[in-house]
Amino acid sequence: MATSAQLKEVLSDIIEGKIVKRAKHELVWEHRDVSIEFINVLIERGYKPTTVSRVEIQPGERVPAFYLDNGFAYFGWIFWEKFSQLKLRKLYGSVVRNSLGDWAIQISAKRNTVVYSNLTKKAEMDIENPSGF
């Protein structure tokens, strides 16, 4: 049986994305759901529960975020998607893609869905090419 320190290390690796690719991860450890433990490690790492609309970013910036759903954690970004010079929308887009190559999970600022984001890791992005993450 693995220790809680080992579990915390594995969950941290998922969050940091240095050893494990940040994508879609099933939150099961030794046949049990560890979603609560994952949330606790997210919070320790500076991720806060929020909604897309409450994340303060400008066009051309992105913030890393996780969305949890039925025992899975999806990594993605909160950013402004540009349709034209006059039309933008803020959304969470997962790094996991669908069969059309678009974000498999999209959460608009109009939804009250909880995501865990880390504003201290805000970064610049190319607003003209958001799929180039």
C-alpha positions as CSV (number, residue, x, y, z in Angstrom):
1,M,0.0,0.0,0.0
2,A,1.4,3.4,-1.0
3,T,1.8,6.2,1.5
4,S,0.0,9.5,1.4
5,A,3.3,11.2,0.7
6,Q,3.7,9.0,-2.5
7,L,0.2,9.9,-3.5
8,K,0.8,13.6,-2.9
9,E,4.0,13.4,-5.0
10,V,2.1,11.8,-7.9
11,L,-0.6,14.3,-7.8
12,S,1.9,17.1,-7.7
13,D,3.6,15.7,-10.8
14,I,0.3,15.9,-12.6
15,I,-0.3,19.5,-11.5
16,E,3.2,20.7,-12.3
17,G,3.4,18.9,-15.7
18,K,7.2,18.5,-15.6
19,I,7.3,14.7,-15.3
20,V,3.8,13.8,-16.3
21,K,2.1,15.4,-19.3
22,R,-0.8,17.6,-18.2
23,A,-3.9,16.3,-20.1
24,K,-6.7,14.0,-18.8
25,H,-6.0,12.0,-15.7
26,E,-8.2,9.5,-14.0
27,L,-8.0,10.3,-10.3
28,V,-7.9,6.7,-9.0
29,W,-5.2,5.4,-6.7
30,E,-5.3,1.8,-5.4
31,H,-8.9,1.4,-6.6
32,R,-10.3,4.5,-4.9
33,D,-11.2,8.0,-6.1
34,V,-8.7,10.6,-4.9
35,S,-10.4,13.7,-6.3
36,I,-10.5,15.3,-2.8
37,E,-6.8,14.7,-2.4
38,F,-6.1,16.2,-5.8
39,I,-8.1,19.3,-4.9
40,N,-6.1,19.6,-1.7
41,V,-2.8,19.4,-3.6
42,L,-4.1,21.9,-6.2
43,I,-4.9,24.4,-3.4
44,E,-1.4,23.8,-1.9
45,R,0.1,24.6,-5.3
46,G,-1.7,27.9,-5.6
47,Y,-4.8,26.8,-7.6
48,K,-8.0,28.3,-6.4
49,P,-11.6,27.3,-7.1
50,T,-13.3,29.8,-9.3
51,T,-15.3,30.3,-12.5
52,V,-14.0,31.4,-15.9
53,S,-15.8,34.7,-15.6
54,R,-14.0,35.5,-12.3
55,V,-10.5,34.9,-13.7
56,E,-8.9,38.3,-14.3
57,I,-6.9,38.2,-17.5
58,Q,-6.6,40.4,-20.6
59,P,-6.7,39.3,-24.2
60,G,-3.3,37.8,-25.0
61,E,-2.9,36.2,-21.5
62,R,-3.7,32.7,-20.3
63,V,-3.9,31.0,-16.9
64,P,-3.5,27.3,-16.3
65,A,-6.5,25.6,-14.9
66,F,-7.9,22.2,-14.1
67,Y,-11.5,21.0,-14.5
68,L,-12.7,18.0,-12.5
69,D,-15.5,15.8,-13.7
70,N,-16.6,12.3,-12.5
71,G,-13.2,11.2,-11.2
72,F,-11.1,12.8,-14.0
73,A,-9.0,15.9,-14.0
74,Y,-8.6,17.8,-17.3
75,F,-5.8,20.3,-17.7
76,G,-6.4,23.4,-19.8
77,W,-6.1,27.1,-20.1
78,I,-8.4,30.1,-19.4
79,F,-7.9,32.6,-22.1
80,W,-9.6,35.0,-24.6
81,E,-10.5,33.4,-27.9
82,K,-10.4,35.9,-30.8
83,F,-13.0,35.6,-33.6
84,S,-12.4,39.1,-35.1
85,Q,-11.1,42.5,-34.0
86,L,-14.5,43.1,-32.4
87,K,-15.5,39.7,-31.1
88,L,-13.7,37.9,-28.3
89,R,-14.9,35.3,-25.7
90,K,-13.2,34.2,-22.5
91,L,-13.2,30.4,-22.0
92,Y,-11.5,27.4,-20.5
93,G,-10.2,25.1,-23.2
94,S,-8.8,21.7,-22.3
95,V,-5.5,20.5,-23.9
96,V,-7.4,17.3,-24.7
97,R,-8.8,17.6,-28.2
98,N,-11.9,16.2,-29.9
99,S,-12.0,14.4,-33.3
100,L,-12.3,17.8,-35.0
101,G,-9.1,19.1,-33.3
102,D,-11.0,21.6,-31.1
103,W,-10.9,21.7,-27.3
104,A,-12.7,18.6,-26.1
105,I,-14.0,20.6,-23.1
106,Q,-14.9,24.2,-23.4
107,I,-16.3,26.2,-20.5
108,S,-17.5,29.7,-21.4
109,A,-17.6,32.6,-19.0
110,K,-21.4,32.4,-19.0
111,R,-21.3,29.1,-17.1
112,N,-20.9,28.8,-13.3
113,T,-18.8,25.7,-13.6
114,V,-16.0,25.4,-11.0
115,V,-12.4,25.3,-12.3
116,Y,-9.2,25.5,-10.4
117,S,-6.9,28.2,-11.7
118,N,-3.5,29.6,-10.7
119,L,-3.2,33.4,-11.4
120,T,0.4,33.4,-10.3
121,K,1.2,31.3,-13.4
122,K,-0.4,33.8,-15.8
123,A,1.5,33.9,-19.1
124,E,1.4,35.6,-22.4
125,M,0.0,33.8,-25.4
126,D,-0.5,34.4,-29.1
127,I,-4.2,35.5,-29.3
128,E,-4.1,34.9,-33.1
129,N,-3.2,31.2,-32.5
130,P,-4.7,30.0,-29.2
131,S,-4.7,26.3,-30.4
132,G,-0.9,26.5,-30.5
133,F,-0.7,25.8,-26.7
